[in-house]
Amino acid sequence: MKAILCKAWGGPDTLVLEDVASGEPAAGEVKIRVRAAGVNFPDVLIIQKKYQIQPPLPFSPGAEVAGDILSIGAGVTHLQPGDKVVSFCGVGGFAEEVIAPAAVTMPMPPGVSYPLAAIFSLAYGTSWHAVRDRAALQAGETMLVLGASGGVGLAAVEIGKALGARVIAAASSDEKLAICKKHGADALINYSREDLRVAIKREAGGKGPDVIFDPVGGKFAEPAFRSIGWRGRYLVIGFAEGEIPSLPLNLALLKGASIVGVFWGEFAKREPAQNRKGMAEMMGWMHEGKIKPLISKSYALANAPQALMDMAARKVVGKIVITP
């Protein structure tokens, strides 16, 4: 089978497409024919040895896939060969086949396409875990979403609106903000041309957001946290800007605020029942038209390095997908 391989730590340009042996699943695993693989910012980080997880070389990036079960390992009872599935495999998704843990592989919802299923688990799973589970966002509260036009950001906008909150979307261009508006954002902030704290004060009515959803980090973290409302919840999603910020902890004291870490991959492994609950709730919202995942572009397997370059260059709006 063909696979995109990371054979040495580096940027997307160092990845290669090669033929590799097709393995068989061990106990508790399944082998999947990959029909579509979601592309996420951690895929950019993991090949550079900058992510929390560092697999041994060589490996294929690609954390989430949708496809068909080819074979199952011992002890797997909820899946059978031929089943259409979605899986959070962690790595290995940018290939024609992947072996994944059965515990994080589940049947595809009826009526959902392979690309839509492939991009749903990580972005929407992360945002549901953050907004619904960790922040417990309530109807009538205000949530600020940084990096709102990206995959997890746009998912957070939609989830916030589905829960009845007022959502402020912040992004780096008017074009990106127009997408956020289309997906339900109530207010917009272009932080490439206006002071973030001034804009938050204006759009949050002076009291500060109840929840801040931050997948960006870097220079935006401190001004956003300084603007948070009393008993606010600051969600640490990731660091797309590249810099891990240092927040003055006295700010948390003064605002009675919480800094809340969000690691969906570990949550999905440790609390699979709660994760399935989230997926079921979001599928209901999708059928009701409350959330409408955006796939902005599809790439062939050989073009996976370009997909990661576009992701690293902040050219991606919504989600992109690899289709072997």
C-alpha positions in Angstrom: 0.0 0.0 0.0 1.0 3.6 -0.4 1.6 5.9 2.6 3.0 9.4 3.3 6.0 8.9 5.5 7.9 11.1 8.0 11.4 9.6 8.0 13.2 12.5 9.6 11.9 15.4 11.8 11.1 18.4 9.7 8.6 20.4 7.7 6.0 19.1 5.3 8.5 19.3 2.4 10.5 16.4 4.0 7.5 14.0 3.7 7.7 11.2 1.1 5.1 9.0 -0.6 6.3 5.3 -0.6 5.0 1.8 -0.8 5.0 0.1 2.6 3.9 -3.4 3.8 0.3 -3.9 4.8 0.2 -5.1 8.4 -2.5 -7.1 10.3 -4.3 -5.9 13.4 -3.3 -7.2 16.8 -5.7 -7.9 19.6 -8.0 -4.9 20.2 -7.1 -3.4 16.8 -8.8 -3.0 13.4 -7.4 -2.5 9.9 -9.2 0.2 7.9 -9.2 0.9 4.2 -8.9 4.7 4.3 -11.4 6.6 2.2 -10.7 10.0 3.7 -8.4 11.5 6.3 -8.9 14.8 8.1 -6.0 17.3 8.3 -5.3 19.0 11.6 -2.8 21.4 12.9 -1.2 18.8 15.2 -0.2 16.9 12.0 2.0 19.9 11.2 3.5 19.8 14.7 4.0 16.1 15.1 6.3 15.8 12.0 8.5 18.5 13.5 8.7 16.8 16.9 6.8 19.7 18.5 3.7 17.8 19.6 2.9 16.1 23.0 3.1 12.7 21.2 6.3 11.7 19.5 6.0 8.4 17.6 9.1 6.5 16.5 10.4 7.2 13.0 9.3 6.4 10.4 5.6 7.0 10.7 2.6 8.4 8.7 0.9 11.5 10.1 -2.9 11.7 10.0 -4.9 11.5 13.2 -8.5 10.9 12.0 -9.9 8.8 9.2 -13.1 7.4 7.8 -13.2 4.2 5.7 -14.1 0.5 5.7 -13.0 -2.3 8.1 -10.7 -4.8 6.3 -10.0 -7.1 9.2 -10.3 -7.1 13.0 -8.0 -8.4 15.8 -8.8 -10.7 18.6 -11.3 -9.4 21.1 -13.0 -6.9 18.8 -16.8 -7.5 18.9 -18.5 -4.2 18.0 -17.1 -4.0 14.5 -16.9 -6.5 11.6 -15.1 -6.5 8.2 -17.0 -4.4 5.7 -18.3 -1.9 8.3 -18.0 1.8 7.5 -16.2 3.5 10.4 -14.7 6.7 11.7 -11.5 6.4 13.8 -9.2 8.6 15.8 -6.1 6.7 15.0 -3.7 9.3 16.3 -1.1 8.6 13.5 -1.0 6.6 10.3 -4.0 8.2 8.6 -2.2 9.6 5.5 -2.1 6.2 3.9 -4.3 3.8 1.9 -4.7 1.6 5.0 -4.3 2.2 8.7 -4.3 -0.1 11.8 -6.2 1.7 14.6 -7.3 0.9 18.2 -10.9 -0.5 18.1 -11.7 1.5 21.3 -11.5 4.8 19.3 -13.2 3.4 16.2 -16.9 3.6 15.8 -19.5 3.0 13.1 -20.1 5.9 10.7 -23.5 7.6 11.2 -26.0 6.8 8.5 -26.2 9.3 5.7 -22.8 10.9 6.4 -20.1 10.9 3.7 -16.6 9.6 4.2 -15.0 13.1 4.0 -17.5 14.6 6.5 -17.0 11.7 8.9 -13.2 12.0 8.6 -13.1 15.7 9.6 -15.7 15.5 12.3 -14.1 13.6 15.2 -11.0 15.7 16.2 -12.2 19.3 15.4 -15.8 18.9 16.7 -14.8 16.4 19.4 -12.2 18.8 20.7 -14.6 21.8 20.6 -17.5 19.8 22.2 -15.2 18.6 25.0 -13.9 22.1 25.5 -17.1 24.1 25.3 -19.7 21.7 26.6 -17.8 19.4 28.9 -14.9 21.5 30.3 -16.4 25.1 30.2 -20.0 24.1 30.7 -21.1 27.0 28.5 -24.7 28.0 29.3 -27.4 29.6 27.2 -27.2 33.4 27.5 -23.4 33.4 28.3 -20.8 35.0 26.0 -17.9 33.1 24.4 -15.0 34.6 22.6 -13.4 32.3 20.0 -9.8 33.1 18.8 -8.7 31.6 15.5 -12.4 31.3 14.8 -12.2 30.4 11.1 -10.0 27.3 11.6 -11.3 23.8 12.0 -11.7 23.8 15.8 -12.6 27.5 16.0 -15.5 27.2 13.5 -16.7 24.1 15.3 -16.7 26.1 18.6 -18.7 28.9 17.0 -21.3 26.5 15.9 -21.4 24.6 19.2 -21.7 27.8 21.1 -24.7 28.9 19.1 -26.3 25.4 19.4 -26.1 25.9 23.2 -27.7 29.3 23.0 -24.7 31.5 23.8 -23.6 34.8 22.3 -20.4 34.1 20.2 -17.7 36.6 19.4 -15.5 35.4 16.6 -11.9 36.7 16.3 -9.8 36.0 13.2 -7.0 37.7 11.1 -9.0 38.8 8.0 -12.4 40.0 7.0 -12.7 37.1 4.6 -12.2 34.6 7.4 -14.7 36.5 9.6 -17.3 36.4 6.9 -17.2 32.6 7.1 -17.6 32.9 10.9 -20.6 35.1 10.4 -22.1 32.6 8.0 -21.7 29.9 10.6 -23.5 31.9 13.3 -21.1 34.3 15.0 -22.9 37.2 16.6 -20.0 39.6 16.6 -16.6 39.9 14.8 -13.1 41.0 15.7 -10.3 41.4 13.1 -7.3 41.2 15.4 -4.9 42.0 12.6 -6.1 45.6 12.5 -7.6 46.5 15.9 -6.5 46.2 19.5 -7.9 43.0 20.8 -8.7 44.2 24.4 -10.5 47.3 23.1 -12.5 45.2 20.7 -13.4 42.6 23.3 -14.6 45.3 25.7 -16.8 46.7 22.9 -18.3 43.4 21.8 -18.7 41.9 25.3 -20.6 44.8 26.7 -17.8 45.8 29.2 -18.2 42.8 31.4 -15.8 40.4 29.6 -16.5 37.0 28.0 -17.7 34.1 30.2 -15.6 31.7 28.2 -12.6 32.2 26.0 -11.7 29.5 23.5 -8.0 29.7 22.5 -6.4 27.4 19.9 -3.9 30.2 19.0 -1.8 31.1 22.0 1.1 33.4 21.4 0.7 37.2 21.7 -3.1 37.0 21.8 -3.4 34.9 25.0 -2.5 37.6 27.6 -4.7 40.4 26.3 -7.6 38.0 25.9 -7.2 36.6 29.4 -7.0 40.2 30.8 -10.4 40.8 29.3 -12.1 37.7 30.7 -15.2 38.2 32.8 -15.7 37.3 36.5 -15.7 33.5 37.0 -14.6 33.2 33.4 -13.2 30.0 31.9 -10.1 30.2 29.7 -9.9 27.1 27.5 -6.3 26.2 26.4 -6.8 24.3 23.1 -3.4 24.7 21.4 -0.8 27.0 20.2 -1.2 27.6 16.4 0.8 30.8 16.5 3.8 28.7 17.6 4.5 30.3 20.9 3.4 28.8 24.2 2.4 31.9 26.3 3.1 32.5 30.0 0.1 34.0 31.7 0.4 36.0 34.9 -1.5 33.9 37.5 -2.5 37.0 39.4 -5.0 37.6 36.6 -6.8 34.4 37.5 -7.0 35.5 41.1 -8.3 38.9 40.4 -11.0 37.6 38.0 -11.9 34.5 39.9 -11.1 32.8 36.6 -10.2 29.3 35.7 -7.5 28.2 33.2 -8.8 25.0 31.7 -6.7 22.5 29.7 -8.3 20.7 26.8 -6.8 17.5 25.4 -9.5 15.7 23.4 -7.3 12.7 22.4 -6.7 11.7 26.0 -10.3 12.4 26.9 -11.5 10.1 24.1 -9.3 7.3 25.4 -10.0 7.8 29.1 -13.8 8.6 28.9 -15.1 6.9 25.8 -18.7 6.8 26.9 -18.7 10.6 27.5 -17.0 11.1 24.1 -19.7 9.0 22.4 -22.3 11.1 24.2 -20.8 14.2 22.7 -20.7 12.8 19.2 -24.3 11.7 19.4 -25.4 15.1 20.5 -23.5 16.8 17.7 -24.9 14.4 15.1 -28.4 15.4 16.4 -27.4 19.1 15.9 -26.1 18.4 12.4 -29.4 16.7 11.4 -31.3 19.7 12.8 -29.1 22.1 10.8 -27.5 23.7 13.8 -24.0 22.8 12.8 -22.8 22.6 9.2 -19.1 21.4 9.0 -17.2 23.2 6.3 -14.8 21.2 4.1 -13.0 23.9 2.1 -10.6 21.7 0.0 -9.7 18.0 -0.8 -6.2 16.8 -1.6 -5.0 13.5 -3.2 -2.7 11.4 -1.0 0.4 12.5 -3.0 -0.5 16.1 -2.2 -0.7 15.6 1.6 2.6 17.6 2.1 1.0 20.6 0.3 -2.1 20.2 2.5 0.2 20.5 5.6 2.0 23.5 4.1 -1.3 25.3 3.6 -2.3 24.4 7.2 1.0 25.8 8.5 0.7 29.0 6.4 -2.8 29.7 7.9 -4.4 29.4 4.5 -7.0 26.9 5.6 -10.6 27.9 6.4 -12.8 25.3 8.1 -11.5 21.8 7.4 -9.4 20.1 4.7 -9.3 16.4 3.8 -7.0 13.9 2.2 -8.7 11.3 -0.1 -6.5 8.4 -1.0 
